[in-house]
Amino acid sequence: MKHLIKDNQIIQSGIPSYFTRENGEGFWGGYENRTDIHYEDGWRDEVIPEFDPMVQYLGAAFYDAENDVVTYPVLQKVINVEAEKARLLGDLANARREIATLVMEAQLSNDSVPEGLQNLMNMSRQINVRVKEDIASLTEVEVMKFRIRTPEYFQLIGAIKAFL
């Protein structure tokens, strides 16, 4: 993306097909292909800085005169850690219900509770306790990246499904 800069301000974003240059020369089509004159006419490249979208976002585009590019400030998201922890605990409860439903179906599919299924039920309880402890200790940055449905969760689901 290129932006037209005048007096250190972004005037237009995106090179048009039709354009009238400062000297009065007009293009009534094809201007976007005239890359040889874009810089001379005031068009500058856009540079998107690296940022972590989990905890940061990009502000409004601005012209960085020092680097002669259009870029964005990287801003920090305001994160309500307690609200995010509550959301994660809700996700954990939903995941536990999914597992409990599968366990119940597996128990109904068998005459008795197989030892392997009993072991998986115990493992599920241990994982639940560990995840609750993990959630309680999360920091502002960690809380946004934390996931309940991890590969370990999906392995447990797969192992329980083997008893159906």
Summary of the structure (lengths in Angstrom):
residues: 164
radius of gyration: 28.0
end to end distance: 54.0
largest distance: 88.7
contacts: 394
relative contact order: 0.12
helix: 45%
strand: 20%
